[in-house]
Amino acid sequence: MASSTNIHFIFVLITFLIILRTSLSYGHISTVDGILPFSPKHVVMINKLTTHARLIVHCTNENKYLGIKELAYGASFDFRFHVNFRKTTTYTCSFEWPKNKVRFDIFSTYRDDNVFSKVGVCRECIWYIYEPAPCRAKRDGDASICFGWDS
């Protein structure tokens, strides 16, 4: 009898987990983003310098070196990762073009994976890199949100 009860419990648990997983995600947007650790992220940076200059991008975080990329105007560089368990993931990039070198946290859990953030959670974080500021595209198609350079 106990074995039958265990099998029934396991069946109910698996069914519940499948329903929960299905209801929490649809398409490429998940409602658990910004709430749970290990959320998958995709960061895309697009060179939109108005001078059409080549953009040199160099990104790192505390555990990963993404190398140096040279982007022609309109070209992009992207990477994927999961937010860490403590939800402290940050990727910092330096951006160089003629006579300029600036820095920006291209992904910050506090800003980009926080349901209480003024700019909202992004699972696919698309950034347009302009001379005055990096601008993140909004999921709903509204105007991008621009931020100041860190340095």
Residue frames as a rotation matrix with the C-alpha (Angstrom) as fourth column:
MET 1
0.563 0.826 0.000 0.00
0.826 -0.563 0.000 0.00
0.000 0.000 -1.000 0.00
ALA 2
0.424 -0.482 -0.767 2.82
0.176 -0.787 0.592 2.41
-0.888 -0.386 -0.249 0.85
SER 3
-0.642 -0.701 0.311 4.44
0.411 0.028 0.911 1.81
-0.647 0.713 0.270 -2.51
SER 4
-0.113 0.705 0.700 1.17
0.971 -0.072 0.229 2.67
0.212 0.706 -0.676 -4.29
THR 5
0.784 0.381 -0.489 0.93
0.530 -0.821 0.211 5.91
-0.321 -0.425 -0.846 -2.30
ASN 6
-0.045 -0.899 -0.436 4.53
0.157 -0.437 0.886 6.83
-0.987 -0.029 0.161 -3.18
ILE 7
-0.665 -0.158 0.730 3.90
0.712 0.159 0.684 6.23
-0.224 0.974 0.007 -6.87
HIS 8
0.366 0.879 0.307 0.75
0.908 -0.409 0.090 8.36
0.205 0.246 -0.947 -6.75
PHE 9
0.648 -0.188 -0.738 2.62
0.310 -0.820 0.481 11.15
-0.696 -0.540 -0.473 -4.94
ILE 10
-0.463 -0.887 0.002 5.46
0.284 -0.146 0.948 11.08
-0.840 0.439 0.319 -7.51
PHE 11
-0.395 0.403 0.826 2.94
0.914 0.087 0.395 11.18
0.088 0.911 -0.402 -10.36
VAL 12
0.706 0.698 -0.122 1.13
0.708 -0.696 0.120 14.18
-0.001 -0.171 -0.985 -8.85
LEU 13
0.348 -0.669 -0.657 4.44
0.200 -0.631 0.749 15.95
-0.916 -0.392 -0.086 -8.18
ILE 14
-0.671 -0.607 0.427 5.69
0.507 0.045 0.861 15.45
-0.541 0.794 0.278 -11.75
THR 15
-0.017 0.761 0.649 2.35
0.963 -0.161 0.214 16.59
0.267 0.629 -0.730 -13.18
PHE 16
0.777 0.288 -0.560 2.43
0.509 -0.810 0.290 19.70
-0.370 -0.511 -0.776 -10.99
LEU 17
-0.072 -0.910 -0.407 6.00
0.197 -0.413 0.889 20.53
-0.978 -0.016 0.209 -12.06
ILE 18
-0.636 -0.101 0.765 5.13
0.756 0.115 0.644 20.14
-0.153 0.988 0.003 -15.75
ILE 19
0.410 0.860 0.303 2.08
0.870 -0.468 0.153 22.39
0.273 0.201 -0.941 -15.40
LEU 20
0.649 -0.236 -0.724 4.11
0.339 -0.762 0.552 24.94
-0.682 -0.603 -0.414 -13.41
ARG 21
-0.451 -0.892 0.039 6.90
0.372 -0.148 0.917 24.98
-0.812 0.427 0.398 -15.99
THR 22
-0.435 0.362 0.825 4.43
0.887 0.012 0.462 25.36
0.157 0.932 -0.326 -18.86
SER 23
0.630 0.776 0.013 2.52
0.757 -0.618 0.213 28.17
0.173 -0.124 -0.977 -17.18
LEU 24
0.489 -0.497 -0.717 5.66
0.337 -0.651 0.680 30.10
-0.805 -0.574 -0.151 -16.18
SER 25
-0.550 -0.740 -0.388 7.10
-0.110 -0.396 0.912 30.38
-0.828 0.544 0.136 -19.66
TYR 26
0.591 0.660 0.465 5.74
0.468 0.189 -0.863 31.12
-0.657 0.728 -0.197 -23.04
GLY 27
0.917 -0.306 0.255 7.72
0.130 -0.374 -0.918 31.80
0.376 0.876 -0.303 -26.17
HIS 28
-0.022 -1.000 -0.003 11.00
0.544 -0.010 -0.839 33.50
0.838 -0.020 0.545 -25.28
ILE 29
-0.280 -0.002 0.960 9.67
-0.586 -0.792 -0.173 35.34
0.761 -0.611 0.221 -22.21
SER 30
-0.239 0.154 -0.959 9.59
0.604 0.796 -0.023 33.77
0.760 -0.585 -0.283 -18.78
THR 31
0.589 0.536 0.605 7.77
-0.139 -0.670 0.729 35.19
0.796 -0.513 -0.320 -15.80
VAL 32
0.823 -0.342 -0.454 10.45
0.561 0.366 0.742 33.78
-0.088 -0.865 0.494 -13.48
ASP 33
-0.087 -0.846 0.527 13.05
0.718 -0.420 -0.556 36.16
0.691 0.329 0.643 -14.92
GLY 34
-0.270 -0.109 0.957 14.02
-0.328 -0.924 -0.198 38.61
0.905 -0.367 0.213 -12.22
ILE 35
0.624 0.542 0.563 12.69
-0.721 0.122 0.682 36.35
0.301 -0.831 0.467 -9.47
LEU 36
0.935 -0.243 0.259 14.71
0.106 0.887 0.449 33.14
-0.338 -0.392 0.855 -9.53
PRO 37
0.060 -0.971 -0.230 18.48
-0.599 -0.219 0.771 32.70
-0.799 0.091 -0.595 -9.86
PHE 38
-0.559 -0.476 0.679 19.98
0.216 0.706 0.674 31.05
-0.800 0.524 -0.292 -12.95
SER 39
0.608 0.773 -0.180 17.73
0.057 -0.269 -0.961 32.94
-0.792 0.574 -0.208 -15.39
PRO 40
-0.047 -0.629 0.776 19.09
0.925 0.265 0.271 32.57
-0.376 0.731 0.570 -18.94
LYS 41
0.499 0.120 -0.858 20.23
-0.026 -0.988 -0.153 35.83
-0.866 0.099 -0.489 -20.54
HIS 42
0.148 -0.432 0.890 21.30
0.982 0.171 -0.080 36.90
-0.117 0.886 0.449 -24.02
VAL 43
0.321 -0.150 -0.935 23.13
0.139 -0.969 0.203 40.19
-0.937 -0.195 -0.290 -24.39
VAL 44
0.253 -0.197 0.947 23.48
0.967 0.060 -0.246 41.78
-0.009 0.978 0.206 -27.85
MET 45
0.094 -0.295 -0.951 25.47
0.197 -0.931 0.308 44.94
-0.976 -0.216 -0.029 -28.59
ILE 46
0.448 0.148 0.882 25.05
0.889 0.035 -0.457 46.72
-0.099 0.988 -0.116 -31.92
ASN 47
-0.588 -0.732 -0.344 27.43
0.627 -0.681 0.379 49.39
-0.512 0.007 0.859 -33.23
LYS 48
0.447 0.770 0.456 25.32
0.893 -0.417 -0.172 52.47
0.058 0.484 -0.873 -33.99
LEU 49
-0.247 -0.612 -0.751 28.06
0.559 -0.723 0.405 55.10
-0.791 -0.320 0.521 -33.82
THR 50
0.730 0.641 -0.235 26.84
0.219 -0.546 -0.808 58.06
-0.647 0.539 -0.540 -35.87
THR 51
0.202 -0.754 -0.625 30.35
-0.796 -0.498 0.344 58.50
-0.571 0.428 -0.701 -37.33
HIS 52
0.913 0.219 -0.344 30.17
-0.373 0.786 -0.492 54.91
0.163 0.578 0.800 -38.65
ALA 53
-0.052 -0.990 0.128 33.52
-0.948 0.009 -0.317 54.25
0.313 -0.138 -0.940 -36.96
ARG 54
-0.012 -0.066 -0.998 34.66
0.079 0.995 -0.067 50.78
0.997 -0.079 -0.006 -35.99
LEU 55
0.504 0.265 0.822 33.83
-0.788 -0.248 0.563 49.94
0.353 -0.932 0.084 -32.38
ILE 56
-0.458 -0.670 -0.585 36.25
-0.178 0.713 -0.678 47.90
0.871 -0.206 -0.446 -30.24
VAL 57
0.539 0.714 0.446 34.40
-0.678 0.053 0.733 45.99
0.500 -0.698 0.513 -27.51
HIS 58
-0.538 -0.720 -0.439 36.13
-0.160 0.599 -0.785 44.26
0.828 -0.352 -0.437 -24.59
CYS 59
0.354 0.813 0.462 33.86
-0.717 -0.081 0.693 42.49
0.601 -0.576 0.554 -22.05
THR 60
-0.676 -0.521 -0.522 34.52
-0.004 0.711 -0.703 40.59
0.737 -0.473 -0.482 -18.83
ASN 61
0.653 0.636 0.410 32.90
-0.429 -0.136 0.893 39.55
0.624 -0.759 0.184 -15.60
GLU 62
0.338 -0.592 0.731 34.53
-0.916 -0.029 0.400 38.21
-0.216 -0.805 -0.552 -12.44
ASN 63
0.173 -0.234 0.957 34.72
-0.179 0.948 0.265 34.66
-0.969 -0.217 0.122 -13.87
LYS 64
0.377 0.100 0.921 34.75
0.772 0.516 -0.372 35.05
-0.512 0.851 0.118 -17.64
TYR 65
-0.386 -0.538 -0.750 36.81
-0.178 -0.754 0.632 36.87
-0.905 0.377 0.195 -20.26
LEU 66
0.550 0.733 0.399 34.88
0.296 0.276 -0.914 37.36
-0.781 0.621 -0.065 -23.51
GLY 67
-0.182 -0.734 0.654 37.80
0.923 0.102 0.371 38.68
-0.339 0.671 0.659 -25.54
ILE 68
-0.415 -0.047 -0.909 38.11
-0.131 -0.985 0.111 41.73
-0.900 0.165 0.403 -27.74
LYS 69
0.040 0.530 0.847 35.74
0.888 0.370 -0.274 42.22
-0.459 0.763 -0.455 -30.68
GLU 70
-0.823 -0.250 -0.510 35.96
-0.023 -0.883 0.470 44.76
-0.568 0.398 0.721 -33.48
LEU 71
-0.045 0.927 0.372 32.57
0.751 0.277 -0.599 45.77
-0.659 0.252 -0.709 -34.87
ALA 72
-0.888 -0.090 0.451 31.94
0.409 -0.604 0.684 47.59
0.211 0.792 0.573 -38.12
TYR 73
-0.734 0.680 0.002 28.99
-0.640 -0.690 -0.340 49.98
-0.229 -0.250 0.941 -38.18
GLY 74
0.168 0.928 -0.333 25.75
-0.946 0.246 0.209 47.97
0.276 0.280 0.919 -37.84
ALA 75
-0.207 -0.312 -0.927 27.60
-0.114 0.949 -0.294 44.80
0.972 0.045 -0.232 -36.76
SER 76
0.602 0.492 0.629 26.81
-0.693 -0.069 0.718 43.09
0.397 -0.868 0.299 -33.46
PHE 77
-0.642 -0.691 -0.334 28.46
-0.294 0.623 -0.725 41.03
0.708 -0.367 -0.603 -30.75
ASP 78
0.411 0.840 0.353 26.46
-0.733 0.075 0.676 38.80
0.542 -0.537 0.647 -28.42
PHE 79
-0.778 -0.556 -0.293 26.91
-0.270 0.717 -0.643 36.34
0.568 -0.421 -0.708 -25.59
ARG 80
0.384 0.907 -0.172 24.73
-0.316 0.304 0.899 34.11
0.867 -0.291 0.404 -23.42
PHE 81
-0.812 -0.579 -0.065 24.91
-0.128 0.286 -0.950 33.19
0.569 -0.763 -0.307 -19.76
HIS 82
0.257 0.844 -0.470 22.82
0.568 0.262 0.780 32.41
0.782 -0.467 -0.412 -16.68
VAL 83
0.296 -0.064 0.953 22.47
-0.621 -0.771 0.142 34.74
0.725 -0.634 -0.267 -13.70
ASN 84
-0.654 -0.631 -0.416 24.41
-0.092 0.612 -0.785 33.34
0.750 -0.476 -0.459 -10.74
PHE 85
-0.160 0.606 -0.780 22.77
0.786 0.556 0.271 31.93
0.598 -0.569 -0.565 -7.61
ARG 86
-0.400 -0.063 -0.914 23.43
0.797 -0.517 -0.313 35.07
-0.453 -0.854 0.257 -5.52
LYS 87
0.567 0.634 0.526 22.02
0.822 -0.480 -0.308 37.26
0.057 0.607 -0.793 -8.35
THR 88
0.481 -0.511 -0.712 25.16
0.070 -0.788 0.612 39.40
-0.874 -0.344 -0.344 -8.45
THR 89
0.060 -0.475 0.878 26.11
0.914 0.379 0.143 38.79
-0.401 0.794 0.457 -12.09
THR 90
0.673 0.053 -0.738 27.65
-0.162 -0.963 -0.217 41.82
-0.721 0.266 -0.639 -13.81
TYR 91
0.227 -0.616 0.755 29.34
0.953 0.301 -0.041 42.06
-0.202 0.728 0.655 -17.21
THR 92
0.481 -0.188 -0.856 31.46
-0.001 -0.977 0.214 45.15
-0.877 -0.102 -0.470 -17.77
CYS 93
0.433 -0.317 0.844 32.55
0.896 0.252 -0.365 46.26
-0.097 0.914 0.393 -21.23
SER 94
-0.189 -0.470 -0.862 34.93
0.084 -0.882 0.463 48.88
-0.978 0.015 0.206 -22.48
PHE 95
0.646 0.440 0.624 34.09
0.695 0.001 -0.719 50.53
-0.317 0.898 -0.305 -25.79
GLU 96
-0.224 -0.785 -0.578 36.66
0.200 -0.618 0.761 52.28
-0.954 0.055 0.295 -27.97
TRP 97
0.614 0.211 0.761 36.37
0.788 -0.111 -0.605 54.29
-0.043 0.971 -0.235 -31.14
PRO 98
-0.127 -0.812 0.569 38.67
0.738 -0.461 -0.493 57.05
0.662 0.358 0.658 -32.48
LYS 99
-0.620 -0.343 0.705 39.61
-0.121 -0.847 -0.518 59.46
0.775 -0.407 0.484 -29.66
ASN 100
0.146 0.720 0.678 37.23
-0.913 -0.165 0.372 57.81
0.380 -0.674 0.634 -27.17
LYS 101
-0.594 -0.174 -0.786 37.37
0.110 0.950 -0.294 55.05
0.797 -0.261 -0.545 -24.57
VAL 102
-0.190 0.640 0.745 34.42
-0.916 -0.388 0.099 54.50
0.352 -0.664 0.660 -22.22
ARG 103
-0.963 -0.104 -0.247 33.15
0.004 0.916 -0.401 51.80
0.268 -0.387 -0.882 -19.89
PHE 104
-0.188 0.950 0.248 29.69
-0.938 -0.249 0.240 50.47
0.289 -0.188 0.939 -19.04
ASP 105
-0.738 0.104 0.667 28.12
-0.261 0.867 -0.424 47.57
-0.623 -0.487 -0.613 -17.13
ILE 106
-0.707 0.439 -0.554 26.34
-0.607 0.025 0.794 46.02
0.362 0.898 0.249 -20.11
PHE 107
0.174 0.796 -0.580 24.55
0.086 0.575 0.814 43.61
0.981 -0.191 0.032 -17.78
SER 108
-0.845 -0.294 0.447 23.84
-0.405 -0.196 -0.893 44.25
0.350 -0.936 0.046 -14.13
THR 109
-0.608 0.643 -0.467 21.48
0.667 0.732 0.140 41.99
0.432 -0.226 -0.873 -12.20
TYR 110
-0.580 0.369 -0.726 20.33
0.501 -0.541 -0.676 44.97
-0.642 -0.756 0.129 -10.16
ARG 111
-0.511 0.342 -0.789 19.23
-0.580 -0.814 0.023 46.84
-0.634 0.469 0.614 -13.31
ASP 112
-0.478 0.185 -0.859 18.50
-0.843 0.178 0.507 44.08
0.246 0.967 0.071 -15.86
ASP 113
-0.438 0.338 -0.833 17.15
0.143 0.941 0.307 41.15
0.888 0.015 -0.460 -13.81
ASN 114
-0.921 0.152 -0.360 15.20
0.334 -0.171 -0.927 42.88
-0.203 -0.973 0.107 -11.08
VAL 115
-0.223 0.927 0.301 11.40
0.910 0.088 0.404 43.09
0.348 0.364 -0.864 -11.20
PHE 116
0.534 0.409 -0.740 11.60
0.711 -0.691 0.132 46.33
-0.457 -0.597 -0.659 -9.19
SER 117
-0.585 -0.810 -0.041 14.02
0.611 -0.474 0.634 48.01
-0.533 0.346 0.772 -11.62
LYS 118
-0.022 0.555 -0.832 12.76
-0.237 -0.811 -0.535 51.17
-0.971 0.186 0.149 -13.33
VAL 119
-0.342 -0.205 -0.917 13.82
-0.915 -0.151 0.375 49.75
-0.216 0.967 -0.136 -16.71
GLY 120
0.678 0.734 0.032 12.38
-0.717 0.670 -0.192 46.25
-0.163 0.107 0.981 -16.28
VAL 121
0.124 -0.553 0.824 13.76
-0.163 0.808 0.566 42.77
-0.979 -0.204 0.010 -16.67
CYS 122
0.371 -0.025 -0.928 15.35
-0.928 -0.022 -0.371 41.73
-0.012 0.999 -0.031 -19.93
ARG 123
0.608 -0.207 0.766 15.93
0.046 0.973 0.226 38.17
-0.792 -0.102 0.601 -21.02
GLU 124
0.172 -0.552 0.816 17.27
0.983 0.038 -0.182 39.30
0.070 0.833 0.549 -24.36
CYS 125
0.466 -0.117 -0.877 19.12
0.357 -0.882 0.307 42.51
-0.810 -0.456 -0.369 -23.59
ILE 126
0.287 -0.297 0.911 19.65
0.945 -0.068 -0.320 44.38
0.156 0.953 0.261 -26.85
TRP 127
0.303 -0.319 -0.898 21.95
0.411 -0.806 0.425 47.39
-0.860 -0.498 -0.114 -26.64
TYR 128
0.716 -0.143 0.684 22.54
0.591 -0.398 -0.702 50.08
0.372 0.906 -0.200 -29.26
ILE 129
0.112 -0.776 -0.621 25.94
0.820 -0.280 0.499 51.68
-0.561 -0.565 0.605 -28.76
TYR 130
0.733 0.141 0.666 25.94
0.494 -0.783 -0.378 55.39
0.468 0.606 -0.643 -29.64
GLU 131
-0.291 -0.896 0.335 28.62
0.377 -0.429 -0.821 58.01
0.879 -0.113 0.463 -28.89
PRO 132
-0.257 0.149 0.955 26.65
-0.655 -0.753 -0.059 59.82
0.710 -0.641 0.291 -26.17
ALA 133
-0.232 0.280 0.932 25.27
-0.893 0.318 -0.318 56.71
-0.386 -0.906 0.177 -24.46
PRO 134
-0.984 0.071 -0.165 24.44
0.008 0.936 0.353 53.01
0.179 0.346 -0.921 -24.62
CYS 135
-0.354 0.930 0.098 20.69
-0.933 -0.344 -0.105 52.46
-0.064 -0.129 0.990 -25.10
ARG 136
-0.913 0.083 0.400 18.77
0.012 0.984 -0.178 49.31
-0.409 -0.158 -0.899 -24.22
ALA 137
-0.665 0.716 -0.210 15.84
-0.330 -0.030 0.944 48.31
0.670 0.697 0.256 -26.43
LYS 138
-0.484 0.605 0.632 12.52
-0.764 0.058 -0.642 47.83
-0.426 -0.794 0.435 -24.64
ARG 139
-0.847 0.165 0.506 10.63
0.220 0.974 0.049 44.54
-0.485 0.153 -0.861 -24.96
ASP 140
0.079 0.996 0.030 7.40
0.538 -0.017 -0.843 46.27
-0.839 0.083 -0.538 -25.87
GLY 141
0.011 -0.133 0.991 8.93
0.994 -0.107 -0.025 48.11
0.110 0.985 0.131 -28.85
ASP 142
0.941 0.283 -0.185 8.79
0.314 -0.934 0.167 51.56
-0.126 -0.216 -0.968 -27.23
ALA 143
0.655 -0.721 0.225 11.75
-0.421 -0.596 -0.684 53.93
0.627 0.353 -0.694 -27.44
SER 144
0.165 -0.719 -0.675 15.05
0.572 0.627 -0.528 52.60
0.803 -0.299 0.515 -26.12
ILE 145
0.992 0.054 -0.114 16.24
0.126 -0.472 0.873 53.58
-0.007 -0.880 -0.475 -22.65
CYS 146
0.369 -0.907 0.204 19.63
0.179 -0.146 -0.973 55.32
0.912 0.395 0.109 -22.65
PHE 147
0.854 -0.223 -0.471 22.15
0.494 0.062 0.867 55.37
-0.164 -0.973 0.163 -19.79
GLY 148
0.744 -0.667 -0.042 25.27
-0.667 -0.738 -0.106 57.40
0.040 0.107 -0.993 -19.13
TRP 149
0.322 -0.749 -0.579 28.72
-0.011 0.609 -0.793 55.90
0.947 0.262 0.187 -19.55
ASP 150
0.843 -0.056 -0.534 30.37
0.526 0.285 0.801 54.68
0.108 -0.957 0.270 -16.34
SER 151
0.168 -0.839 -0.517 33.61
0.502 -0.379 0.777 56.46
-0.848 -0.390 0.358 -17.17
